[in-house]
């Protein structure tokens, strides 16, 4: 996995609220760590890459917040350089 560069990411787009809970914290950061763990697992057969980590993070955080009572779906954004 390439380790040089910059990633700027936000959990929600303008006019959205980033959600979380007291047990696991923010859904975005929780989704990020889950995606990073999966992408770098020795059981994962694909070559790890940051694009896959971030895409999986966005998809997971949106899925979690879309089904949560009291929270509007959040659609994270990111830019890599």
N, CA, C and O atoms as a Maestro MAE file, in Angstrom:
{
 s_m_m2io_version
 :::
 2.0.0
}

f_m_ct {
 s_m_title
 :::
 protein
 m_atom[324] {
  # First column is atom index #
  i_m_mmod_type
  r_m_x_coord
  r_m_y_coord
  r_m_z_coord
  i_m_residue_number
  s_m_chain_name
  s_m_pdb_residue_name
  s_m_pdb_atom_name
  i_m_atomic_number
  :::
  1 25 0.852 -1.174 0.000 1 A "UNK " " N  " 7
  2 3 0.000 0.000 0.000 1 A "UNK " " CA " 6
  3 2 0.894 1.232 0.000 1 A "UNK " " C  " 6
  4 15 1.797 1.352 0.828 1 A "UNK " " O  " 8
  5 25 0.639 2.143 -0.929 2 A "UNK " " N  " 7
  6 3 1.409 3.376 -0.997 2 A "UNK " " CA " 6
  7 2 1.166 4.187 0.263 2 A "UNK " " C  " 6
  8 15 0.025 4.350 0.693 2 A "UNK " " O  " 8
  9 25 2.241 4.697 0.854 3 A "UNK " " N  " 7
  10 3 2.098 5.402 2.123 3 A "UNK " " CA " 6
  11 2 2.475 6.871 2.046 3 A "UNK " " C  " 6
  12 15 2.560 7.535 3.079 3 A "UNK " " O  " 8
  13 25 2.703 7.396 0.849 4 A "UNK " " N  " 7
  14 3 3.004 8.815 0.721 4 A "UNK " " CA " 6
  15 2 1.818 9.544 0.128 4 A "UNK " " C  " 6
  16 15 1.087 8.994 -0.696 4 A "UNK " " O  " 8
  17 25 1.631 10.775 0.545 5 A "UNK " " N  " 7
  18 3 0.556 11.586 0.007 5 A "UNK " " CA " 6
  19 2 -0.297 12.166 1.116 5 A "UNK " " C  " 6
  20 15 0.020 12.039 2.299 5 A "UNK " " O  " 8
  21 25 -1.376 12.799 0.718 6 A "UNK " " N  " 7
  22 3 -2.284 13.434 1.668 6 A "UNK " " CA " 6
  23 2 -3.716 13.025 1.370 6 A "UNK " " C  " 6
  24 15 -4.108 12.852 0.216 6 A "UNK " " O  " 8
  25 25 -4.479 12.874 2.432 7 A "UNK " " N  " 7
  26 3 -5.908 12.610 2.312 7 A "UNK " " CA " 6
  27 2 -6.621 13.619 3.195 7 A "UNK " " C  " 6
  28 15 -6.309 13.761 4.377 7 A "UNK " " O  " 8
  29 25 -7.572 14.310 2.611 8 A "UNK " " N  " 7
  30 3 -8.427 15.226 3.361 8 A "UNK " " CA " 6
  31 2 -9.830 14.646 3.281 8 A "UNK " " C  " 6
  32 15 -10.374 14.478 2.190 8 A "UNK " " O  " 8
  33 25 -10.416 14.341 4.429 9 A "UNK " " N  " 7
  34 3 -11.736 13.709 4.440 9 A "UNK " " CA " 6
  35 2 -12.624 14.367 5.484 9 A "UNK " " C  " 6
  36 15 -12.154 14.848 6.515 9 A "UNK " " O  " 8
  37 25 -13.911 14.376 5.194 10 A "UNK " " N  " 7
  38 3 -14.915 14.888 6.130 10 A "UNK " " CA " 6
  39 2 -16.048 13.875 6.206 10 A "UNK " " C  " 6
  40 15 -16.393 13.234 5.213 10 A "UNK " " O  " 8
  41 25 -16.615 13.740 7.385 11 A "UNK " " N  " 7
  42 3 -17.657 12.743 7.618 11 A "UNK " " CA " 6
  43 2 -18.965 13.073 6.929 11 A "UNK " " C  " 6
  44 15 -19.742 12.169 6.621 11 A "UNK " " O  " 8
  45 25 -19.227 14.338 6.682 12 A "UNK " " N  " 7
  46 3 -20.509 14.739 6.102 12 A "UNK " " CA " 6
  47 2 -20.306 15.932 5.173 12 A "UNK " " C  " 6
  48 15 -19.366 16.710 5.333 12 A "UNK " " O  " 8
  49 25 -21.190 16.057 4.217 13 A "UNK " " N  " 7
  50 3 -21.159 17.186 3.297 13 A "UNK " " CA " 6
  51 2 -21.831 18.394 3.942 13 A "UNK " " C  " 6
  52 15 -22.479 18.260 4.980 13 A "UNK " " O  " 8
  53 25 -21.681 19.577 3.334 14 A "UNK " " N  " 7
  54 3 -22.354 20.759 3.885 14 A "UNK " " CA " 6
  55 2 -23.851 20.513 4.074 14 A "UNK " " C  " 6
  56 15 -24.497 19.873 3.244 14 A "UNK " " O  " 8
  57 25 -24.384 21.023 5.164 15 A "UNK " " N  " 7
  58 3 -25.795 20.882 5.556 15 A "UNK " " CA " 6
  59 2 -26.175 19.480 6.015 15 A "UNK " " C  " 6
  60 15 -27.360 19.189 6.180 15 A "UNK " " O  " 8
  61 25 -25.200 18.611 6.222 16 A "UNK " " N  " 7
  62 3 -25.442 17.298 6.812 16 A "UNK " " CA " 6
  63 2 -24.808 17.283 8.193 16 A "UNK " " C  " 6
  64 15 -23.907 18.069 8.483 16 A "UNK " " O  " 8
  65 25 -25.280 16.392 9.032 17 A "UNK " " N  " 7
  66 3 -24.725 16.239 10.371 17 A "UNK " " CA " 6
  67 2 -24.003 14.908 10.468 17 A "UNK " " C  " 6
  68 15 -24.540 13.878 10.062 17 A "UNK " " O  " 8
  69 25 -22.787 14.921 11.004 18 A "UNK " " N  " 7
  70 3 -22.066 13.681 11.252 18 A "UNK " " CA " 6
  71 2 -22.594 13.078 12.550 18 A "UNK " " C  " 6
  72 15 -22.704 13.766 13.564 18 A "UNK " " O  " 8
  73 25 -22.916 11.802 12.510 19 A "UNK " " N  " 7
  74 3 -23.523 11.138 13.673 19 A "UNK " " CA " 6
  75 2 -22.577 10.115 14.286 19 A "UNK " " C  " 6
  76 15 -21.620 9.665 13.656 19 A "UNK " " O  " 8
  77 25 -22.871 9.765 15.520 20 A "UNK " " N  " 7
  78 3 -22.117 8.747 16.232 20 A "UNK " " CA " 6
  79 2 -22.861 8.339 17.477 20 A "UNK " " C  " 6
  80 15 -23.997 8.754 17.702 20 A "UNK " " O  " 8
  81 25 -22.210 7.518 18.293 21 A "UNK " " N  " 7
  82 3 -22.807 7.133 19.568 21 A "UNK " " CA " 6
  83 2 -21.727 7.012 20.635 21 A "UNK " " C  " 6
  84 15 -20.536 7.054 20.328 21 A "UNK " " O  " 8
  85 25 -22.141 6.864 21.872 22 A "UNK " " N  " 7
  86 3 -21.210 6.855 23.005 22 A "UNK " " CA " 6
  87 2 -20.338 5.601 23.043 22 A "UNK " " C  " 6
  88 15 -19.245 5.636 23.608 22 A "UNK " " O  " 8
  89 25 -20.790 4.507 22.460 23 A "UNK " " N  " 7
  90 3 -20.025 3.263 22.515 23 A "UNK " " CA " 6
  91 2 -18.912 3.192 21.467 23 A "UNK " " C  " 6
  92 15 -17.789 2.795 21.777 23 A "UNK " " O  " 8
  93 25 -19.222 3.575 20.238 24 A "UNK " " N  " 7
  94 3 -18.244 3.404 19.164 24 A "UNK " " CA " 6
  95 2 -17.725 4.708 18.582 24 A "UNK " " C  " 6
  96 15 -16.824 4.685 17.744 24 A "UNK " " O  " 8
  97 25 -18.264 5.838 19.000 25 A "UNK " " N  " 7
  98 3 -17.830 7.126 18.470 25 A "UNK " " CA " 6
  99 2 -18.516 7.448 17.160 25 A "UNK " " C  " 6
  100 15 -19.632 6.993 16.910 25 A "UNK " " O  " 8
  101 25 -17.858 8.230 16.323 26 A "UNK " " N  " 7
  102 3 -18.447 8.646 15.054 26 A "UNK " " CA " 6
  103 2 -18.545 7.497 14.068 26 A "UNK " " C  " 6
  104 15 -17.645 6.663 13.977 26 A "UNK " " O  " 8
  105 25 -19.642 7.460 13.332 27 A "UNK " " N  " 7
  106 3 -19.838 6.389 12.357 27 A "UNK " " CA " 6
  107 2 -18.818 6.468 11.226 27 A "UNK " " C  " 6
  108 15 -18.426 5.440 10.673 27 A "UNK " " O  " 8
  109 25 -18.391 7.664 10.881 28 A "UNK " " N  " 7
  110 3 -17.408 7.818 9.811 28 A "UNK " " CA " 6
  111 2 -16.059 7.236 10.232 28 A "UNK " " C  " 6
  112 15 -15.483 6.430 9.500 28 A "UNK " " O  " 8
  113 25 -15.554 7.626 11.380 29 A "UNK " " N  " 7
  114 3 -14.234 7.145 11.803 29 A "UNK " " CA " 6
  115 2 -14.281 5.654 12.111 29 A "UNK " " C  " 6
  116 15 -13.312 4.936 11.867 29 A "UNK " " O  " 8
  117 25 -15.402 5.190 12.643 30 A "UNK " " N  " 7
  118 3 -15.576 3.760 12.884 30 A "UNK " " CA " 6
  119 2 -15.553 3.002 11.555 30 A "UNK " " C  " 6
  120 15 -14.941 1.939 11.452 30 A "UNK " " O  " 8
  121 25 -16.211 3.544 10.556 31 A "UNK " " N  " 7
  122 3 -16.217 2.928 9.222 31 A "UNK " " CA " 6
  123 2 -14.823 2.963 8.598 31 A "UNK " " C  " 6
  124 15 -14.419 2.017 7.922 31 A "UNK " " O  " 8
  125 25 -14.088 4.056 8.824 32 A "UNK " " N  " 7
  126 3 -12.730 4.165 8.291 32 A "UNK " " CA " 6
  127 2 -11.826 3.080 8.866 32 A "UNK " " C  " 6
  128 15 -11.121 2.400 8.122 32 A "UNK " " O  " 8
  129 25 -11.844 2.919 10.174 33 A "UNK " " N  " 7
  130 3 -10.983 1.905 10.781 33 A "UNK " " CA " 6
  131 2 -11.383 0.496 10.358 33 A "UNK " " C  " 6
  132 15 -10.522 -0.366 10.182 33 A "UNK " " O  " 8
  133 25 -12.682 0.257 10.192 34 A "UNK " " N  " 7
  134 3 -13.135 -1.043 9.701 34 A "UNK " " CA " 6
  135 2 -12.652 -1.304 8.281 34 A "UNK " " C  " 6
  136 15 -12.209 -2.408 7.967 34 A "UNK " " O  " 8
  137 25 -12.736 -0.293 7.423 35 A "UNK " " N  " 7
  138 3 -12.287 -0.430 6.035 35 A "UNK " " CA " 6
  139 2 -10.775 -0.617 5.965 35 A "UNK " " C  " 6
  140 15 -10.289 -1.433 5.183 35 A "UNK " " O  " 8
  141 25 -10.034 0.124 6.766 36 A "UNK " " N  " 7
  142 3 -8.578 -0.006 6.795 36 A "UNK " " CA " 6
  143 2 -8.177 -1.393 7.278 36 A "UNK " " C  " 6
  144 15 -7.268 -2.010 6.722 36 A "UNK " " O  " 8
  145 25 -8.851 -1.881 8.305 37 A "UNK " " N  " 7
  146 3 -8.564 -3.214 8.827 37 A "UNK " " CA " 6
  147 2 -8.821 -4.275 7.760 37 A "UNK " " C  " 6
  148 15 -7.997 -5.168 7.563 37 A "UNK " " O  " 8
  149 25 -9.944 -4.185 7.079 38 A "UNK " " N  " 7
  150 3 -10.271 -5.167 6.044 38 A "UNK " " CA " 6
  151 2 -9.278 -5.107 4.889 38 A "UNK " " C  " 6
  152 15 -8.816 -6.142 4.409 38 A "UNK " " O  " 8
  153 25 -8.954 -3.910 4.450 39 A "UNK " " N  " 7
  154 3 -8.072 -3.739 3.293 39 A "UNK " " CA " 6
  155 2 -6.652 -4.220 3.574 39 A "UNK " " C  " 6
  156 15 -5.963 -4.659 2.654 39 A "UNK " " O  " 8
  157 25 -6.204 -4.147 4.815 40 A "UNK " " N  " 7
  158 3 -4.831 -4.532 5.157 40 A "UNK " " CA " 6
  159 2 -4.740 -5.886 5.851 40 A "UNK " " C  " 6
  160 15 -3.656 -6.287 6.275 40 A "UNK " " O  " 8
  161 25 -5.841 -6.584 5.972 41 A "UNK " " N  " 7
  162 3 -5.848 -7.901 6.610 41 A "UNK " " CA " 6
  163 2 -5.025 -8.896 5.791 41 A "UNK " " C  " 6
  164 15 -5.045 -8.862 4.561 41 A "UNK " " O  " 8
  165 25 -4.315 -9.766 6.469 42 A "UNK " " N  " 7
  166 3 -3.535 -10.766 5.749 42 A "UNK " " CA " 6
  167 2 -4.437 -11.791 5.052 42 A "UNK " " C  " 6
  168 15 -3.972 -12.533 4.187 42 A "UNK " " O  " 8
  169 25 -5.705 -11.837 5.417 43 A "UNK " " N  " 7
  170 3 -6.654 -12.733 4.761 43 A "UNK " " CA " 6
  171 2 -7.219 -12.148 3.466 43 A "UNK " " C  " 6
  172 15 -7.781 -12.875 2.647 43 A "UNK " " O  " 8
  173 25 -7.069 -10.832 3.282 44 A "UNK " " N  " 7
  174 3 -7.601 -10.158 2.095 44 A "UNK " " CA " 6
  175 2 -6.651 -10.402 0.935 44 A "UNK " " C  " 6
  176 15 -5.460 -10.109 1.040 44 A "UNK " " O  " 8
  177 25 -7.156 -10.931 -0.162 45 A "UNK " " N  " 7
  178 3 -6.297 -11.358 -1.265 45 A "UNK " " CA " 6
  179 2 -5.950 -10.253 -2.259 45 A "UNK " " C  " 6
  180 15 -4.998 -10.395 -3.026 45 A "UNK " " O  " 8
  181 25 -6.701 -9.164 -2.258 46 A "UNK " " N  " 7
  182 3 -6.432 -8.060 -3.180 46 A "UNK " " CA " 6
  183 2 -5.256 -7.217 -2.676 46 A "UNK " " C  " 6
  184 15 -4.932 -7.224 -1.488 46 A "UNK " " O  " 8
  185 25 -4.630 -6.497 -3.600 47 A "UNK " " N  " 7
  186 3 -3.582 -5.548 -3.224 47 A "UNK " " CA " 6
  187 2 -4.247 -4.363 -2.531 47 A "UNK " " C  " 6
  188 15 -5.143 -3.750 -3.111 47 A "UNK " " O  " 8
  189 25 -3.838 -4.019 -1.304 48 A "UNK " " N  " 7
  190 3 -4.494 -2.911 -0.597 48 A "UNK " " CA " 6
  191 2 -4.234 -1.570 -1.284 48 A "UNK " " C  " 6
  192 15 -3.155 -1.335 -1.827 48 A "UNK " " O  " 8
  193 25 -5.246 -0.693 -1.249 49 A "UNK " " N  " 7
  194 3 -5.052 0.649 -1.789 49 A "UNK " " CA " 6
  195 2 -5.982 1.627 -1.080 49 A "UNK " " C  " 6
  196 15 -7.049 1.258 -0.590 49 A "UNK " " O  " 8
  197 25 -5.551 2.874 -1.040 50 A "UNK " " N  " 7
  198 3 -6.288 3.904 -0.309 50 A "UNK " " CA " 6
  199 2 -7.640 4.212 -0.930 50 A "UNK " " C  " 6
  200 15 -8.592 4.524 -0.214 50 A "UNK " " O  " 8
  201 25 -7.739 4.131 -2.241 51 A "UNK " " N  " 7
  202 3 -9.019 4.397 -2.905 51 A "UNK " " CA " 6
  203 2 -10.082 3.434 -2.389 51 A "UNK " " C  " 6
  204 15 -11.205 3.846 -2.098 51 A "UNK " " O  " 8
  205 25 -9.736 2.166 -2.276 52 A "UNK " " N  " 7
  206 3 -10.681 1.164 -1.779 52 A "UNK " " CA " 6
  207 2 -11.049 1.428 -0.322 52 A "UNK " " C  " 6
  208 15 -12.211 1.279 0.058 52 A "UNK " " O  " 8
  209 25 -10.075 1.817 0.493 53 A "UNK " " N  " 7
  210 3 -10.346 2.127 1.900 53 A "UNK " " CA " 6
  211 2 -11.354 3.268 2.000 53 A "UNK " " C  " 6
  212 15 -12.327 3.171 2.748 53 A "UNK " " O  " 8
  213 25 -11.132 4.331 1.263 54 A "UNK " " N  " 7
  214 3 -12.010 5.495 1.341 54 A "UNK " " CA " 6
  215 2 -13.386 5.223 0.743 54 A "UNK " " C  " 6
  216 15 -14.397 5.665 1.288 54 A "UNK " " O  " 8
  217 25 -13.433 4.505 -0.364 55 A "UNK " " N  " 7
  218 3 -14.735 4.161 -0.950 55 A "UNK " " CA " 6
  219 2 -15.551 3.300 0.010 55 A "UNK " " C  " 6
  220 15 -16.746 3.528 0.194 55 A "UNK " " O  " 8
  221 25 -14.904 2.313 0.616 56 A "UNK " " N  " 7
  222 3 -15.592 1.446 1.578 56 A "UNK " " CA " 6
  223 2 -16.030 2.246 2.809 56 A "UNK " " C  " 6
  224 15 -17.108 2.005 3.352 56 A "UNK " " O  " 8
  225 25 -15.207 3.188 3.246 57 A "UNK " " N  " 7
  226 3 -15.552 4.050 4.382 57 A "UNK " " CA " 6
  227 2 -16.819 4.842 4.094 57 A "UNK " " C  " 6
  228 15 -17.743 4.854 4.907 57 A "UNK " " O  " 8
  229 25 -16.866 5.503 2.942 58 A "UNK " " N  " 7
  230 3 -18.025 6.322 2.581 58 A "UNK " " CA " 6
  231 2 -19.290 5.472 2.488 58 A "UNK " " C  " 6
  232 15 -20.344 5.857 2.993 58 A "UNK " " O  " 8
  233 25 -19.177 4.329 1.847 59 A "UNK " " N  " 7
  234 3 -20.329 3.440 1.678 59 A "UNK " " CA " 6
  235 2 -20.848 2.943 3.024 59 A "UNK " " C  " 6
  236 15 -22.057 2.925 3.256 59 A "UNK " " O  " 8
  237 25 -19.949 2.545 3.899 60 A "UNK " " N  " 7
  238 3 -20.338 2.020 5.210 60 A "UNK " " CA " 6
  239 2 -20.969 3.095 6.092 60 A "UNK " " C  " 6
  240 15 -21.993 2.848 6.730 60 A "UNK " " O  " 8
  241 25 -20.372 4.279 6.134 61 A "UNK " " N  " 7
  242 3 -20.914 5.360 6.968 61 A "UNK " " CA " 6
  243 2 -22.292 5.792 6.479 61 A "UNK " " C  " 6
  244 15 -23.183 6.055 7.287 61 A "UNK " " O  " 8
  245 25 -22.470 5.867 5.169 62 A "UNK " " N  " 7
  246 3 -23.785 6.222 4.620 62 A "UNK " " CA " 6
  247 2 -24.808 5.148 4.955 62 A "UNK " " C  " 6
  248 15 -25.933 5.462 5.343 62 A "UNK " " O  " 8
  249 25 -24.431 3.893 4.810 63 A "UNK " " N  " 7
  250 3 -25.328 2.781 5.128 63 A "UNK " " CA " 6
  251 2 -25.769 2.841 6.593 63 A "UNK " " C  " 6
  252 15 -26.954 2.706 6.899 63 A "UNK " " O  " 8
  253 25 -24.808 3.043 7.488 64 A "UNK " " N  " 7
  254 3 -25.123 3.076 8.927 64 A "UNK " " CA " 6
  255 2 -26.055 4.230 9.275 64 A "UNK " " C  " 6
  256 15 -27.004 4.045 10.037 64 A "UNK " " O  " 8
  257 25 -25.801 5.401 8.737 65 A "UNK " " N  " 7
  258 3 -26.616 6.565 9.102 65 A "UNK " " CA " 6
  259 2 -27.950 6.590 8.375 65 A "UNK " " C  " 6
  260 15 -28.895 7.219 8.850 65 A "UNK " " O  " 8
  261 25 -28.046 5.928 7.247 66 A "UNK " " N  " 7
  262 3 -29.308 5.866 6.508 66 A "UNK " " CA " 6
  263 2 -30.358 5.065 7.276 66 A "UNK " " C  " 6
  264 15 -31.557 5.290 7.106 66 A "UNK " " O  " 8
  265 25 -29.922 4.150 8.104 67 A "UNK " " N  " 7
  266 3 -30.822 3.273 8.831 67 A "UNK " " CA " 6
  267 2 -30.964 3.642 10.307 67 A "UNK " " C  " 6
  268 15 -31.519 2.878 11.096 67 A "UNK " " O  " 8
  269 25 -30.464 4.800 10.663 68 A "UNK " " N  " 7
  270 3 -30.440 5.209 12.062 68 A "UNK " " CA " 6
  271 2 -31.541 6.210 12.362 68 A "UNK " " C  " 6
  272 15 -31.666 7.230 11.683 68 A "UNK " " O  " 8
  273 25 -32.320 5.924 13.358 69 A "UNK " " N  " 7
  274 3 -33.377 6.844 13.772 69 A "UNK " " CA " 6
  275 2 -32.753 8.083 14.415 69 A "UNK " " C  " 6
  276 15 -31.870 7.968 15.265 69 A "UNK " " O  " 8
  277 25 -33.209 9.248 14.012 70 A "UNK " " N  " 7
  278 3 -32.716 10.489 14.602 70 A "UNK " " CA " 6
  279 2 -31.496 11.073 13.919 70 A "UNK " " C  " 6
  280 15 -30.957 12.082 14.372 70 A "UNK " " O  " 8
  281 25 -31.055 10.456 12.840 71 A "UNK " " N  " 7
  282 3 -29.884 10.965 12.121 71 A "UNK " " CA " 6
  283 2 -30.181 10.912 10.629 71 A "UNK " " C  " 6
  284 15 -30.703 9.915 10.128 71 A "UNK " " O  " 8
  285 25 -29.852 11.975 9.932 72 A "UNK " " N  " 7
  286 3 -30.006 11.944 8.479 72 A "UNK " " CA " 6
  287 2 -28.784 11.253 7.876 72 A "UNK " " C  " 6
  288 15 -27.702 11.293 8.463 72 A "UNK " " O  " 8
  289 25 -28.940 10.628 6.723 73 A "UNK " " N  " 7
  290 3 -27.784 9.968 6.105 73 A "UNK " " CA " 6
  291 2 -26.652 10.967 5.869 73 A "UNK " " C  " 6
  292 15 -26.883 12.088 5.418 73 A "UNK " " O  " 8
  293 25 -25.439 10.547 6.178 74 A "UNK " " N  " 7
  294 3 -24.291 11.407 5.915 74 A "UNK " " CA " 6
  295 2 -23.522 10.838 4.730 74 A "UNK " " C  " 6
  296 15 -23.358 9.626 4.595 74 A "UNK " " O  " 8
  297 25 -23.065 11.729 3.892 75 A "UNK " " N  " 7
  298 3 -22.330 11.357 2.688 75 A "UNK " " CA " 6
  299 2 -20.957 12.008 2.769 75 A "UNK " " C  " 6
  300 15 -20.777 13.165 2.390 75 A "UNK " " O  " 8
  301 25 -20.005 11.251 3.263 76 A "UNK " " N  " 7
  302 3 -18.663 11.784 3.445 76 A "UNK " " CA " 6
  303 2 -18.035 12.218 2.129 76 A "UNK " " C  " 6
  304 15 -18.467 11.815 1.049 76 A "UNK " " O  " 8
  305 25 -17.029 13.031 2.243 77 A "UNK " " N  " 7
  306 3 -16.291 13.510 1.079 77 A "UNK " " CA " 6
  307 2 -14.803 13.387 1.367 77 A "UNK " " C  " 6
  308 15 -14.378 13.437 2.522 77 A "UNK " " O  " 8
  309 25 -14.016 13.225 0.311 78 A "UNK " " N  " 7
  310 3 -12.570 13.145 0.492 78 A "UNK " " CA " 6
  311 2 -11.848 13.586 -0.768 78 A "UNK " " C  " 6
  312 15 -12.414 13.636 -1.860 78 A "UNK " " O  " 8
  313 25 -10.589 13.900 -0.574 79 A "UNK " " N  " 7
  314 3 -9.712 14.252 -1.684 79 A "UNK " " CA " 6
  315 2 -8.345 13.672 -1.365 79 A "UNK " " C  " 6
  316 15 -7.844 13.810 -0.249 79 A "UNK " " O  " 8
  317 25 -7.751 13.026 -2.349 80 A "UNK " " N  " 7
  318 3 -6.406 12.469 -2.186 80 A "UNK " " CA " 6
  319 2 -5.447 13.218 -3.097 80 A "UNK " " C  " 6
  320 15 -5.799 13.630 -4.203 80 A "UNK " " O  " 8
  321 25 -4.237 13.381 -2.608 81 A "UNK " " N  " 7
  322 3 -3.211 14.042 -3.416 81 A "UNK " " CA " 6
  323 2 -1.895 13.341 -3.201 81 A "UNK " " C  " 6
  324 15 -0.885 13.732 -3.787 81 A "UNK " " O  " 8
  :::
 }
 m_bond[323] {
  # First column is bond index #
  i_m_from
  i_m_to
  i_m_order
  :::
  1 1 2 1
  2 2 3 1
  3 3 4 2
  4 3 5 1
  5 5 6 1
  6 6 7 1
  7 7 8 2
  8 7 9 1
  9 9 10 1
  10 10 11 1
  11 11 12 2
  12 11 13 1
  13 13 14 1
  14 14 15 1
  15 15 16 2
  16 15 17 1
  17 17 18 1
  18 18 19 1
  19 19 20 2
  20 19 21 1
  21 21 22 1
  22 22 23 1
  23 23 24 2
  24 23 25 1
  25 25 26 1
  26 26 27 1
  27 27 28 2
  28 27 29 1
  29 29 30 1
  30 30 31 1
  31 31 32 2
  32 31 33 1
  33 33 34 1
  34 34 35 1
  35 35 36 2
  36 35 37 1
  37 37 38 1
  38 38 39 1
  39 39 40 2
  40 39 41 1
  41 41 42 1
  42 42 43 1
  43 43 44 2
  44 43 45 1
  45 45 46 1
  46 46 47 1
  47 47 48 2
  48 47 49 1
  49 49 50 1
  50 50 51 1
  51 51 52 2
  52 51 53 1
  53 53 54 1
  54 54 55 1
  55 55 56 2
  56 55 57 1
  57 57 58 1
  58 58 59 1
  59 59 60 2
  60 59 61 1
  61 61 62 1
  62 62 63 1
  63 63 64 2
  64 63 65 1
  65 65 66 1
  66 66 67 1
  67 67 68 2
  68 67 69 1
  69 69 70 1
  70 70 71 1
  71 71 72 2
  72 71 73 1
  73 73 74 1
  74 74 75 1
  75 75 76 2
  76 75 77 1
  77 77 78 1
  78 78 79 1
  79 79 80 2
  80 79 81 1
  81 81 82 1
  82 82 83 1
  83 83 84 2
  84 83 85 1
  85 85 86 1
  86 86 87 1
  87 87 88 2
  88 87 89 1
  89 89 90 1
  90 90 91 1
  91 91 92 2
  92 91 93 1
  93 93 94 1
  94 94 95 1
  95 95 96 2
  96 95 97 1
  97 97 98 1
  98 98 99 1
  99 99 100 2
  100 99 101 1
  101 101 102 1
  102 102 103 1
  103 103 104 2
  104 103 105 1
  105 105 106 1
  106 106 107 1
  107 107 108 2
  108 107 109 1
  109 109 110 1
  110 110 111 1
  111 111 112 2
  112 111 113 1
  113 113 114 1
  114 114 115 1
  115 115 116 2
  116 115 117 1
  117 117 118 1
  118 118 119 1
  119 119 120 2
  120 119 121 1
  121 121 122 1
  122 122 123 1
  123 123 124 2
  124 123 125 1
  125 125 126 1
  126 126 127 1
  127 127 128 2
  128 127 129 1
  129 129 130 1
  130 130 131 1
  131 131 132 2
  132 131 133 1
  133 133 134 1
  134 134 135 1
  135 135 136 2
  136 135 137 1
  137 137 138 1
  138 138 139 1
  139 139 140 2
  140 139 141 1
  141 141 142 1
  142 142 143 1
  143 143 144 2
  144 143 145 1
  145 145 146 1
  146 146 147 1
  147 147 148 2
  148 147 149 1
  149 149 150 1
  150 150 151 1
  151 151 152 2
  152 151 153 1
  153 153 154 1
  154 154 155 1
  155 155 156 2
  156 155 157 1
  157 157 158 1
  158 158 159 1
  159 159 160 2
  160 159 161 1
  161 161 162 1
  162 162 163 1
  163 163 164 2
  164 163 165 1
  165 165 166 1
  166 166 167 1
  167 167 168 2
  168 167 169 1
  169 169 170 1
  170 170 171 1
  171 171 172 2
  172 171 173 1
  173 173 174 1
  174 174 175 1
  175 175 176 2
  176 175 177 1
  177 177 178 1
  178 178 179 1
  179 179 180 2
  180 179 181 1
  181 181 182 1
  182 182 183 1
  183 183 184 2
  184 183 185 1
  185 185 186 1
  186 186 187 1
  187 187 188 2
  188 187 189 1
  189 189 190 1
  190 190 191 1
  191 191 192 2
  192 191 193 1
  193 193 194 1
  194 194 195 1
  195 195 196 2
  196 195 197 1
  197 197 198 1
  198 198 199 1
  199 199 200 2
  200 199 201 1
  201 201 202 1
  202 202 203 1
  203 203 204 2
  204 203 205 1
  205 205 206 1
  206 206 207 1
  207 207 208 2
  208 207 209 1
  209 209 210 1
  210 210 211 1
  211 211 212 2
  212 211 213 1
  213 213 214 1
  214 214 215 1
  215 215 216 2
  216 215 217 1
  217 217 218 1
  218 218 219 1
  219 219 220 2
  220 219 221 1
  221 221 222 1
  222 222 223 1
  223 223 224 2
  224 223 225 1
  225 225 226 1
  226 226 227 1
  227 227 228 2
  228 227 229 1
  229 229 230 1
  230 230 231 1
  231 231 232 2
  232 231 233 1
  233 233 234 1
  234 234 235 1
  235 235 236 2
  236 235 237 1
  237 237 238 1
  238 238 239 1
  239 239 240 2
  240 239 241 1
  241 241 242 1
  242 242 243 1
  243 243 244 2
  244 243 245 1
  245 245 246 1
  246 246 247 1
  247 247 248 2
  248 247 249 1
  249 249 250 1
  250 250 251 1
  251 251 252 2
  252 251 253 1
  253 253 254 1
  254 254 255 1
  255 255 256 2
  256 255 257 1
  257 257 258 1
  258 258 259 1
  259 259 260 2
  260 259 261 1
  261 261 262 1
  262 262 263 1
  263 263 264 2
  264 263 265 1
  265 265 266 1
  266 266 267 1
  267 267 268 2
  268 267 269 1
  269 269 270 1
  270 270 271 1
  271 271 272 2
  272 271 273 1
  273 273 274 1
  274 274 275 1
  275 275 276 2
  276 275 277 1
  277 277 278 1
  278 278 279 1
  279 279 280 2
  280 279 281 1
  281 281 282 1
  282 282 283 1
  283 283 284 2
  284 283 285 1
  285 285 286 1
  286 286 287 1
  287 287 288 2
  288 287 289 1
  289 289 290 1
  290 290 291 1
  291 291 292 2
  292 291 293 1
  293 293 294 1
  294 294 295 1
  295 295 296 2
  296 295 297 1
  297 297 298 1
  298 298 299 1
  299 299 300 2
  300 299 301 1
  301 301 302 1
  302 302 303 1
  303 303 304 2
  304 303 305 1
  305 305 306 1
  306 306 307 1
  307 307 308 2
  308 307 309 1
  309 309 310 1
  310 310 311 1
  311 311 312 2
  312 311 313 1
  313 313 314 1
  314 314 315 1
  315 315 316 2
  316 315 317 1
  317 317 318 1
  318 318 319 1
  319 319 320 2
  320 319 321 1
  321 321 322 1
  322 322 323 1
  323 323 324 2
  :::
 }
}
